[in-house]
Amino acid sequence: MLGDALEDTRVVLVTGARQCGKSTLVRLSAKGTEAEWRNLDTTATRLAAMEDPDGFVDVGELLIVDEIQRVPELMLAIKEVVDRDPRPGRFLLTGSARVLGLRGLPDALPGRMETIELWPFSQGEIDGTPDGFLDAVFAQGPDLAHTSQVTRSDYAERVVRGGFPEAVARTTARRRERFFDSYVGDLVARDVSRLSEIERTAEMHALLRLLSARSGQLINASSLADELSISARTVQRYLGLLEEVFLVKRIPAWSRNLSTRAVATPKLAFVDSGIAANLISADTRSLLRPTGQFGPLMEGFVLMELARQLTWSQERAELFHYRTKDKVEVDAVLENRRGQVVGIEVKAASTVRPGDFRGLRHLADRLGDDFLTGMVLYTGTQTLSFGPRLRAMPISALWEV
């Protein structure tokens, strides 16, 4: 994907969370070229870019600029270069914040730049398996089937491990916990603080702990503000910052004007389930207890596996959630460009009951032929039919299909 983009686009931006592998991917893609590499995390390099942005980007061949959000003023200088010389493959940028959303960005290079979002490893990337669920479910609908050998304990271990390369490589739970602690601490102290010049980082850490306990749930800024004794406006600003640095992702509400009672509140998921689990001090054993947070964390885990697949699937679709004021809900709604809809419920249980399909039946009744299929993804082992276009399927179908 990155190589193709460089062949026909003047500027390519690889953006995503810190330590998710952006620099490694860029280095591999630029191997064998005459590219020049400049890292804006280095003080001397950053000062040079700020002092003379035009001279900084005036190179003959491919220039790689790492952590471009540190000096967003470079975007205007890059724009002048590519307008003067429109050859493809001139600039390869990386950023650990949503660069196009940065305040004060002089120019977003419309029509000149392609953006590639990179996430922590998917489960398929970790296991070396296909990660083809999204394409398969739109192609096969209710005919899709999958049998799993993954146990509930295995699923819990995947949730607490997450997908960051460094966390996956660490062989003990304690070593992973130290990584997550350092990662969140450094991110808040460095990136979040620099983006907004916030000083009360304790509030941000308290908000993160509250959000981790509500992974996969609707986010009510007023309720969070009351618990933290801060304003709802401040909560909204903090949520925006956390999304800019790829720590959380908001899943928008879905509606096709089927019901005037649809709730527009977004749902929140942590980009990496391991971070969310660590913030609430959850390990594999505690998740499996009756009072554990397995359900909410599993829902966030599934939402982000779907979000990852949307970045490479052939099927062009978007991810939403659905909930009415009558509390009829569907955890994930996938809609493609043809208006076909796949509904997904997530259950951390190893058994499924007819009542688990309530929200999916609601969508099926109202969408008619546009409702392709409804799936309850669960921790059991078999694919089971619960009526026309309704199936229960093991969660591992996400990365094993």
C-alpha positions in Angstrom: 0.0 0.0 0.0 2.7 2.5 1.0 4.8 1.7 -2.1 1.9 2.2 -4.4 1.1 5.5 -2.8 4.6 6.8 -3.3 4.5 5.9 -7.0 1.6 8.2 -7.8 1.3 10.7 -5.0 3.6 13.7 -4.3 3.2 13.5 -0.5 2.4 10.5 1.6 1.6 10.8 5.3 1.8 7.7 7.5 0.0 8.5 10.8 -0.9 6.6 13.9 -0.1 5.9 17.5 3.5 6.2 18.8 5.4 2.9 18.7 3.0 1.1 16.4 5.6 0.6 13.7 5.4 3.7 11.5 9.2 4.3 11.3 9.9 0.6 10.7 7.3 0.5 7.9 8.7 3.7 6.3 12.3 2.4 6.6 11.4 -0.8 4.9 9.5 1.0 2.1 12.5 3.4 1.5 15.1 0.7 1.5 17.2 0.8 -1.7 16.4 4.5 -2.4 18.4 7.7 -2.0 16.0 9.0 0.5 17.1 11.5 3.2 15.7 10.9 6.7 15.1 13.7 9.2 13.6 13.1 12.6 11.9 16.1 14.3 12.1 14.4 17.7 15.8 15.4 17.6 16.2 18.9 19.0 18.8 20.2 16.5 16.8 18.9 13.6 13.6 20.4 14.9 15.2 23.8 15.5 16.7 23.8 12.0 13.2 23.1 10.5 11.6 25.9 12.5 14.3 28.4 11.6 14.4 27.7 7.9 11.5 25.5 6.7 12.0 26.3 3.0 15.7 25.3 3.1 14.8 22.2 5.3 12.6 20.7 2.6 14.6 21.8 -0.4 16.2 18.4 -1.4 16.4 16.8 -4.8 14.9 13.3 -4.1 12.7 11.6 -1.5 12.7 13.4 1.9 11.4 11.4 4.9 10.3 13.6 7.8 9.6 11.7 11.0 7.1 13.2 13.5 5.9 16.0 11.3 3.4 17.3 13.9 6.4 18.7 15.8 6.8 21.4 13.1 3.5 21.7 11.2 4.8 24.9 9.5 6.7 22.6 7.2 3.5 21.7 5.4 3.4 25.1 3.7 7.0 24.8 2.6 6.3 21.3 1.3 3.3 22.6 -0.6 5.5 25.2 -2.4 8.0 22.5 -3.4 5.4 20.0 -4.8 3.5 22.8 -6.6 6.8 23.7 -8.3 7.8 20.1 -9.0 4.8 17.8 -9.2 6.8 14.5 -9.5 5.3 11.7 -7.3 7.2 10.3 -4.3 8.8 13.6 -3.2 7.9 13.5 0.5 7.2 10.7 3.0 6.0 12.0 6.3 5.1 10.3 9.6 3.0 11.7 12.5 2.0 10.5 15.9 -1.0 12.9 16.0 -3.8 13.6 13.6 -1.8 16.2 11.6 -4.6 17.5 9.5 -6.5 18.4 12.7 -3.7 20.3 14.4 -4.6 23.9 15.3 -2.8 26.5 13.2 -1.8 24.1 10.4 -1.1 26.4 7.5 -2.2 24.1 4.7 -3.5 20.5 4.6 -2.1 19.9 1.1 -5.5 19.1 -0.5 -5.2 17.0 -3.6 -1.4 16.6 -3.1 -1.2 14.2 -0.1 -2.4 10.7 0.6 -2.8 9.7 4.3 -2.3 6.1 5.5 -3.3 5.3 9.1 -1.3 2.7 10.9 -2.7 1.0 14.0 -1.1 -1.4 16.5 -0.9 -5.0 15.2 -4.2 -6.7 14.4 -4.6 -10.3 15.8 -4.1 -11.7 12.3 -0.8 -9.8 11.9 0.3 -11.3 15.3 -0.7 -14.8 14.3 0.1 -14.7 10.6 -3.6 -15.4 9.7 -5.8 -13.8 7.0 -7.7 -10.9 8.8 -10.3 -11.3 6.1 -13.6 -11.2 8.0 -14.9 -7.9 6.7 -14.5 -8.8 3.0 -15.9 -12.3 3.7 -19.0 -11.2 5.6 -20.0 -8.7 2.8 -19.3 -11.3 0.1 -21.0 -14.3 1.9 -23.4 -12.8 4.3 -25.2 -15.4 6.4 -23.5 -18.2 4.5 -20.2 -17.4 6.2 -19.2 -20.0 8.8 -16.3 -20.5 11.1 -15.3 -23.1 13.8 -12.8 -22.0 16.5 -10.4 -23.6 19.0 -9.8 -20.4 20.9 -10.9 -20.5 24.6 -12.3 -17.8 26.8 -8.9 -17.7 28.6 -7.2 -17.2 25.2 -9.5 -14.3 24.3 -8.8 -12.7 27.7 -5.1 -13.0 27.1 -5.4 -11.3 23.7 -7.3 -8.5 25.3 -4.8 -7.7 28.0 -1.8 -8.2 25.5 -3.1 -5.7 22.9 -1.3 -5.1 19.7 1.6 -2.8 20.2 4.8 -4.5 18.9 6.7 -3.8 22.1 3.9 -5.3 24.3 3.5 -8.4 22.0 7.3 -9.0 22.2 7.4 -8.9 26.0 7.0 -12.4 27.4 5.7 -11.7 30.9 2.6 -9.8 32.1 4.6 -7.6 34.4 6.9 -6.4 31.6 3.9 -5.6 29.5 2.3 -3.6 32.3 5.5 -1.5 32.7 5.4 -0.8 29.0 1.8 0.4 29.1 2.5 2.5 32.2 5.4 4.2 30.5 3.6 4.6 27.2 0.5 6.4 28.7 2.6 8.5 31.1 5.0 9.7 28.3 2.1 10.3 25.9 0.2 12.5 28.3 3.3 14.3 29.5 4.8 14.9 26.1 2.4 14.7 23.1 -0.9 15.7 24.8 0.7 18.5 26.8 2.4 19.9 23.7 -0.7 19.8 21.6 -2.8 21.8 24.1 -0.3 23.2 26.6 -2.3 21.6 29.4 -0.7 21.7 32.9 -3.2 19.6 35.0 -2.1 16.2 33.7 -3.6 14.6 36.8 -7.1 15.4 35.4 -6.2 13.7 32.1 -5.0 10.5 33.9 -8.2 10.4 36.0 -10.2 10.8 32.8 -8.3 7.9 31.2 -9.1 5.6 34.1 -12.8 6.4 33.9 -12.8 5.9 30.1 -11.0 2.5 30.4 -13.8 1.3 32.7 -16.3 2.4 30.0 -14.6 1.0 26.9 -17.2 0.1 24.3 -19.9 2.3 25.9 -21.6 5.5 25.1 -19.7 8.6 26.2 -21.5 11.2 28.2 -19.3 14.3 28.7 -21.6 15.7 31.4 -21.5 12.5 33.5 -17.7 12.3 33.2 -17.4 16.0 34.1 -19.5 15.5 37.3 -17.3 12.6 38.4 -14.1 14.6 37.8 -15.4 17.9 39.1 -14.4 19.7 35.9 -16.5 21.3 33.1 -18.1 19.3 30.3 -16.3 21.6 27.9 -13.0 20.5 29.3 -13.9 16.9 29.1 -14.8 17.3 25.4 -11.5 19.1 24.8 -9.6 16.3 26.5 -11.4 13.6 24.5 -10.4 15.4 21.3 -6.8 15.4 22.4 -6.8 11.7 23.2 -8.3 11.0 19.8 -5.7 13.2 18.1 -2.8 11.1 19.6 -4.6 7.8 18.7 -5.2 6.7 22.2 -9.0 6.4 21.8 -11.4 6.3 18.9 -15.0 7.5 18.9 -17.4 5.4 16.9 -20.2 7.5 15.5 -23.9 6.7 15.8 -25.6 5.2 12.7 -28.9 6.3 11.4 -30.7 6.2 8.0 -33.6 8.1 9.4 -35.2 4.7 10.2 -36.3 6.0 13.6 -36.5 9.5 15.1 -35.5 7.9 18.4 -32.0 7.0 17.4 -29.4 8.3 19.8 -26.6 10.3 18.3 -24.1 9.9 21.1 -20.8 8.3 20.0 -19.3 5.2 21.5 -15.7 5.1 22.7 -13.1 2.4 22.3 -9.4 2.4 23.2 -7.2 2.0 20.2 -5.4 -0.7 22.1 -7.2 -3.0 24.4 -4.0 -3.7 26.4 -3.8 -0.1 27.5 -7.4 -0.1 28.5 -7.0 -3.3 30.6 -3.9 -2.0 32.2 -5.6 1.3 33.2 -8.1 -0.7 35.3 -5.5 -3.1 36.5 -7.1 -6.1 34.8 -5.2 -9.2 34.0 -6.4 -12.5 32.3 -7.5 -14.0 35.6 -9.5 -11.0 36.9 -11.2 -10.5 33.5 -12.7 -14.1 33.7 -14.2 -13.5 37.1 -18.0 -12.9 37.3 -17.3 -9.3 38.3 -14.6 -8.7 35.7 -14.7 -6.2 32.9 -14.4 -8.8 30.2 -17.6 -7.7 28.3 -16.8 -4.0 27.9 -13.1 -4.6 27.1 -14.0 -7.4 24.6 -16.5 -5.1 22.8 -13.8 -2.4 22.4 -11.3 -5.1 21.3 -13.7 -6.2 18.5 -14.5 -2.7 17.4 -10.9 -1.9 16.9 -10.2 -5.1 15.1 -13.0 -4.1 12.7 -11.5 -0.6 12.4 -8.1 -2.0 11.5 -9.6 -4.2 8.8 -11.4 -1.2 7.2 -8.0 0.3 6.4 -7.0 -2.5 4.1 -10.2 -4.4 3.0 -11.4 -4.4 -0.6 -14.9 -3.7 0.6 -15.3 0.1 1.3 -17.4 0.4 4.4 -17.8 2.5 7.5 -18.1 1.6 11.1 -20.9 2.9 13.4 -22.9 1.8 16.4 -26.7 2.0 16.8 -28.9 2.7 19.8 -32.4 4.1 20.2 -33.9 5.9 23.2 -35.8 2.7 23.9 -32.3 1.1 24.5 -32.5 -1.1 21.4 -28.9 -1.3 20.3 -26.4 -2.9 18.0 -22.7 -2.8 19.0 -21.3 -2.4 15.5 -23.0 -1.4 12.3 -21.0 -1.8 9.0 -22.4 -0.1 6.0 -20.8 -0.3 2.5 -21.1 2.1 -0.4 -24.1 0.1 -1.8 -26.1 0.7 1.4 -25.8 -2.9 2.5 -25.6 -3.3 6.3 -24.0 -5.9 8.5 -24.9 -5.7 12.2 -22.6 -7.2 14.9 -23.2 -7.8 18.6 -20.3 -8.8 20.9 -20.7 -11.2 23.8 -18.0 -12.3 26.1 -20.1 -15.4 27.0 -19.5 -18.8 25.5 -23.3 -19.3 24.9 -25.8 -17.2 22.9 -29.5 -16.8 23.6 -32.3 -15.6 21.3 -32.6 -12.4 23.3 -29.0 -11.5 22.2 -30.4 -10.9 18.7 -33.0 -8.3 19.8 -31.1 -5.3 18.2 -30.2 -7.2 15.1 -33.8 -8.2 14.5 -34.8 -4.6 15.0 -32.4 -3.6 12.2 -33.4 -6.5 9.9 -37.2 -5.6 10.2 -36.6 -2.0 9.3 -33.9 -2.4 6.6 -35.4 -5.2 4.6 -33.2 -6.4 1.8 -30.5 -3.9 2.7 -29.8 -5.9 5.9 -27.2 -8.4 4.7 -26.7 -10.3 7.9 -26.6 -10.0 11.7 -23.8 -11.7 13.7 -23.4 -12.2 17.4 -19.7 -12.7 17.9 -19.1 -14.8 21.1 -16.4 -16.8 22.8 -17.9 -20.2 21.8 -16.6 -22.5 19.2 -19.3 -23.0 16.5 -21.3 -21.0 14.0 -25.0 -21.4 14.8 -28.2 -20.2 13.0 -30.7 -18.2 15.0 -33.1 -17.5 12.1 -33.0 -16.0 8.6 -29.8 -14.0 8.1 -28.9 -14.3 11.9 -25.9 -16.2 13.1 -23.8 -16.7 16.2 -20.1 -17.0 15.3 -16.8 -17.3 17.3 -15.0 -14.0 17.7 -11.8 -15.5 16.2 -13.5 -15.4 12.8 -12.2 -11.8 12.7 -8.7 -12.9 12.1 -9.0 -16.6 11.0 -11.5 -16.2 8.1 
